[in-house]
């Protein structure tokens, strides 16, 4: 099968190439998914799990990509809950070969049914961004209606999901980013926008939840804005700054079938929009994932367009 592989950690995104790889086989409780579309997070090249297996052994050449939408083509021994020919989407295991390939082996529990009226490319954009936003807001942030959320990177792939889900839950959302991001952040539902390069972050009133995708000095200044009992949620590693009277949480997104079902239902209802910047075929994936201009959303690789 054709796949994107990475062999050199020091080369980063530039070290990816299109290559022939053996088709995967299904272990116990696995399914094989014929990939129709794959999502990718650029920081994967910095993740230890891209380069080593669970035991710490080198696993190169590694196939990156963890978001998948496709059709089940085979079942492993003991696999239940899914069937051959079923449309699915979900999040591949961090330590196994990923989804930038024509086929991927994935644990059945990591997948959710994909309704027939949701396009594969749309579905492939949902797992990491959608689950990250959902878990950060509701599981770790314990968001309640009427609270105020400060959503950093509000025009990005995760930030647009945070904004929409928080607003639907009845929160007041203040989005942040660069000046050029203002209209997009407001279009995705932010009640107001703060330009981090020119506006005074410290002048904001108190907020109940900070969703941080930046870290560093912005995180430290944001922690000081959190109301008593509020929460700082970070997806950029261990929290460096903590609110004076609140919680600080950093987390890594986990797959959850029930949450995936909730997310895709919102897409079907028109309550949730995806943030896709570009779609490219597999044979153009390397160049598409190494853009010369700033990304304005997710890049999706379409493995089987119109099939």
C-alpha positions as CSV (number, residue, x, y, z in Angstrom):
1,X,0.0,0.0,0.0
2,X,1.0,3.6,-0.4
3,X,1.8,5.5,2.8
4,X,3.5,8.6,4.1
5,X,6.5,7.6,6.2
6,X,8.9,9.4,8.5
7,X,12.4,8.0,9.2
8,X,14.4,11.0,10.6
9,X,13.3,12.8,13.7
10,X,15.7,15.6,13.2
11,X,14.3,16.4,9.7
12,X,10.8,17.0,11.1
13,X,8.0,17.5,8.6
14,X,10.6,17.8,5.8
15,X,11.6,14.2,6.4
16,X,8.3,12.7,5.3
17,X,8.2,10.7,2.0
18,X,5.6,8.7,0.1
19,X,6.6,5.0,0.1
20,X,5.2,1.5,-0.3
21,X,4.5,-0.3,3.0
22,X,3.0,-3.7,3.8
23,X,-0.7,-3.7,4.5
24,X,-1.4,-4.0,8.2
25,X,-2.9,-7.1,9.8
26,X,-5.6,-7.0,12.4
27,X,-4.6,-8.1,15.9
28,X,-7.2,-9.2,18.6
29,X,-9.9,-6.6,18.9
30,X,-8.6,-4.7,15.9
31,X,-10.2,-3.7,12.7
32,X,-8.6,-2.8,9.4
33,X,-9.9,0.5,8.0
34,X,-9.7,1.3,4.3
35,X,-8.7,5.0,4.8
36,X,-10.7,7.5,2.8
37,X,-9.4,10.6,4.6
38,X,-6.8,11.4,7.3
39,X,-6.1,14.3,9.5
40,X,-2.7,15.3,10.7
41,X,-1.2,17.5,13.5
42,X,2.1,19.1,12.7
43,X,3.5,18.7,16.2
44,X,3.3,14.9,15.7
45,X,6.9,15.1,14.6
46,X,7.9,16.1,18.1
47,X,5.9,13.3,19.9
48,X,8.0,10.4,21.3
49,X,5.2,8.0,20.2
50,X,5.8,8.9,16.6
51,X,9.3,7.3,16.8
52,X,9.0,4.6,19.4
53,X,6.6,1.8,20.4
54,X,5.2,1.4,23.9
55,X,8.3,-0.4,25.0
56,X,10.5,2.4,23.8
57,X,11.9,0.6,20.8
58,X,12.5,2.4,17.5
59,X,9.6,1.9,15.1
60,X,10.9,3.8,12.1
61,X,9.9,3.9,9.3
62,X,6.8,5.3,11.1
63,X,3.5,6.2,9.4
64,X,2.2,9.4,11.1
65,X,-1.4,10.7,11.2
66,X,-4.0,9.7,13.9
67,X,-7.3,11.0,12.7
68,X,-9.1,8.7,10.3
69,X,-12.4,8.3,8.4
70,X,-13.0,5.3,6.2
71,X,-14.6,1.9,5.8
72,X,-14.0,-1.3,7.8
73,X,-12.4,-3.8,5.5
74,X,-11.5,-6.6,8.0
75,X,-12.0,-7.7,11.6
76,X,-9.5,-9.1,14.0
77,X,-10.2,-12.1,16.2
78,X,-12.7,-11.3,18.9
79,X,-13.7,-7.9,17.5
80,X,-17.2,-6.9,18.2
81,X,-19.3,-3.8,17.8
82,X,-18.3,-3.0,14.2
83,X,-18.8,-4.8,10.9
84,X,-17.1,-5.1,7.5
85,X,-18.3,-2.4,5.2
86,X,-19.3,0.0,8.0
87,X,-18.4,3.7,7.7
88,X,-16.3,4.8,10.7
89,X,-14.2,7.6,12.0
90,X,-11.9,8.0,15.0
91,X,-8.5,8.3,16.6
92,X,-5.7,5.8,16.1
93,X,-3.4,4.7,18.9
94,X,-0.5,7.1,19.4
95,X,2.2,4.3,19.4
96,X,1.1,2.4,16.3
97,X,1.4,3.2,12.6
98,X,-1.0,5.9,11.7
99,X,-3.6,6.9,9.1
100,X,-1.6,8.6,6.3
101,X,-1.9,5.4,4.4
102,X,-4.4,3.4,2.3
103,X,-5.1,1.1,5.3
104,X,-4.6,1.3,9.0
105,X,-5.0,-1.3,11.9
106,X,-6.8,0.3,14.8
107,X,-8.6,-0.9,18.0
108,X,-12.3,-1.1,17.4
109,X,-13.0,0.8,20.6
110,X,-11.2,3.8,19.1
111,X,-13.8,4.2,16.3
112,X,-17.3,5.4,16.1
113,X,-19.9,4.9,13.4
114,X,-19.9,7.6,10.7
115,X,-23.4,8.5,9.4
116,X,-23.8,8.4,5.7
117,X,-24.5,12.1,5.4
118,X,-21.2,13.2,6.8
119,X,-18.3,13.5,4.3
120,X,-15.1,11.5,5.0
121,X,-13.0,14.6,4.8
122,X,-15.2,16.4,7.3
123,X,-15.1,13.4,9.6
124,X,-11.3,13.2,9.5
125,X,-11.0,16.7,10.8
126,X,-13.0,16.0,13.9
127,X,-11.3,13.5,16.3
128,X,-8.3,15.4,17.7
129,X,-9.8,18.9,17.5
130,X,-13.2,17.9,18.6
131,X,-12.3,15.6,21.4
132,X,-9.6,18.0,22.7
133,X,-12.2,20.8,22.9
134,X,-14.9,18.5,24.4
135,X,-12.6,17.0,27.1
136,X,-10.9,20.3,27.9
137,X,-14.2,22.1,28.4
138,X,-16.4,19.6,30.0
139,X,-14.3,16.9,31.6
140,X,-11.3,18.9,32.8
141,X,-12.8,22.4,32.8
142,X,-16.2,21.5,34.2
143,X,-17.8,24.2,32.2
144,X,-21.2,25.5,33.3
145,X,-23.7,27.8,31.5
146,X,-23.1,31.4,32.3
147,X,-19.4,31.1,32.8
148,X,-16.8,33.1,30.8
149,X,-14.2,31.2,28.7
150,X,-11.0,32.7,27.4
151,X,-10.2,30.7,24.3
152,X,-6.6,31.2,23.1
153,X,-6.0,30.5,19.4
154,X,-9.7,30.9,18.7
155,X,-9.3,30.8,14.9
156,X,-7.3,27.5,14.9
157,X,-8.4,24.0,14.5
158,X,-8.9,23.4,18.3
159,X,-9.9,27.0,19.1
160,X,-12.8,27.1,16.7
161,X,-14.2,23.8,18.3
162,X,-13.7,25.3,21.8
163,X,-15.5,28.4,20.8
164,X,-18.5,26.7,19.3
165,X,-18.9,24.0,22.0
166,X,-18.5,26.6,24.8
167,X,-21.0,29.0,23.3
168,X,-23.5,26.2,22.7
169,X,-23.1,25.2,26.4
170,X,-24.2,28.8,27.4
171,X,-20.8,30.3,28.1
172,X,-19.5,33.8,27.2
173,X,-16.5,33.3,24.9
174,X,-13.6,35.7,24.5
175,X,-11.4,34.5,21.7
176,X,-7.7,35.5,21.2
177,X,-5.2,35.4,18.4
178,X,-3.5,37.6,15.8
179,X,-5.3,40.6,14.4
180,X,-5.9,38.8,11.1
181,X,-7.8,36.1,13.1
182,X,-10.5,38.5,14.4
183,X,-13.2,38.0,11.8
184,X,-12.8,34.2,11.7
185,X,-12.9,33.9,15.5
186,X,-16.1,36.0,15.6
187,X,-17.6,34.0,12.8
188,X,-17.1,30.8,14.7
189,X,-19.0,32.2,17.6
190,X,-16.7,34.2,19.9
191,X,-18.6,37.0,21.6
192,X,-15.5,39.2,21.5
193,X,-11.9,39.0,20.3
194,X,-8.6,40.1,21.8
195,X,-5.6,40.7,19.6
196,X,-2.7,39.3,21.6
197,X,-0.1,41.4,19.8
198,X,-1.8,44.8,20.3
199,X,-4.6,44.5,22.9
200,X,-4.1,44.4,26.7
201,X,-4.7,40.8,27.9
202,X,-4.2,41.9,31.5
203,X,-7.0,44.4,31.2
204,X,-9.6,41.7,30.8
205,X,-12.0,41.1,33.6
206,X,-12.1,37.8,35.4
207,X,-12.8,34.6,33.6
208,X,-13.9,31.2,34.8
209,X,-12.0,29.0,32.3
210,X,-8.9,29.6,30.3
211,X,-8.3,27.1,27.4
212,X,-4.6,27.4,26.6
213,X,-3.0,26.3,23.4
214,X,0.0,28.7,23.6
215,X,1.8,28.3,26.9
216,X,4.7,30.5,28.1
217,X,4.1,34.1,29.0
218,X,0.5,34.1,27.7
219,X,-0.3,31.2,30.0
220,X,1.2,33.0,33.0
221,X,-0.7,36.2,32.4
222,X,-3.9,34.3,31.7
223,X,-3.7,32.4,35.0
224,X,-3.9,35.7,36.9
225,X,-7.3,36.4,35.3
226,X,-9.0,33.3,36.6
227,X,-11.8,33.8,39.0
228,X,-11.8,32.0,42.4
229,X,-12.7,28.4,41.7
230,X,-11.9,28.7,38.0
231,X,-9.7,26.4,35.9
232,X,-6.7,26.8,33.5
233,X,-6.8,24.0,31.0
234,X,-3.6,23.5,28.9
235,X,-2.8,21.2,26.0
236,X,0.8,22.4,25.6
237,X,2.4,20.3,28.4
238,X,2.9,20.7,32.1
239,X,1.3,23.9,33.4
240,X,3.9,26.6,34.4
241,X,1.4,29.0,36.0
242,X,-1.5,28.2,38.3
243,X,-4.4,30.4,39.3
244,X,-4.2,31.8,42.8
245,X,-7.5,30.1,43.8
246,X,-8.4,27.6,41.2
247,X,-7.2,24.5,39.3
248,X,-4.6,24.0,36.6
249,X,-4.9,20.9,34.4
250,X,-2.8,19.7,31.5
251,X,-4.0,16.7,29.5
252,X,-3.5,14.6,26.4
253,X,-6.7,13.9,24.4
254,X,-8.1,10.4,24.6
255,X,-10.4,8.5,22.3
256,X,-14.0,8.2,23.4
257,X,-16.7,6.7,21.2
258,X,-19.6,8.3,23.0
259,X,-18.0,11.8,22.7
260,X,-17.3,11.2,19.0
261,X,-21.0,10.4,18.5
262,X,-22.0,13.6,20.3
263,X,-19.5,15.6,18.1
264,X,-20.6,14.2,14.8
265,X,-24.3,14.6,15.7
266,X,-23.6,18.3,16.2
267,X,-22.0,18.5,12.7
268,X,-25.1,16.8,11.2
269,X,-27.4,19.3,13.1
270,X,-25.5,22.3,11.9
271,X,-24.5,23.2,15.5
272,X,-20.8,22.5,14.8
273,X,-18.6,23.5,11.8
274,X,-15.3,22.1,10.9
275,X,-12.2,24.3,10.3
276,X,-10.5,22.8,7.2
277,X,-8.0,24.9,5.4
278,X,-7.1,22.6,2.6
279,X,-7.6,19.1,1.2
280,X,-4.9,17.2,-0.8
281,X,-4.5,13.7,-2.2
282,X,-2.0,11.3,-0.8
283,X,0.5,11.7,-3.5
284,X,0.7,15.4,-2.7
285,X,0.6,15.0,1.1
286,X,4.2,15.8,1.7
287,X,4.0,19.2,0.1
288,X,0.6,19.9,1.6
289,X,1.8,19.2,5.1
290,X,4.8,21.5,4.5
291,X,3.0,24.7,3.6
292,X,4.9,27.9,2.7
293,X,2.2,30.1,4.3
294,X,0.5,30.1,7.7
295,X,-2.2,27.4,8.1
296,X,-5.7,28.8,8.6
297,X,-7.2,25.5,9.7
298,X,-6.6,21.8,9.3
299,X,-5.0,20.1,6.3
300,X,-6.9,16.9,5.4
301,X,-5.4,14.2,3.2
302,X,-8.0,12.6,0.9
303,X,-6.8,9.0,0.3
304,X,-9.8,7.9,-1.8
305,X,-11.5,10.9,-3.2
306,X,-15.1,10.5,-4.5
307,X,-15.1,6.7,-3.7
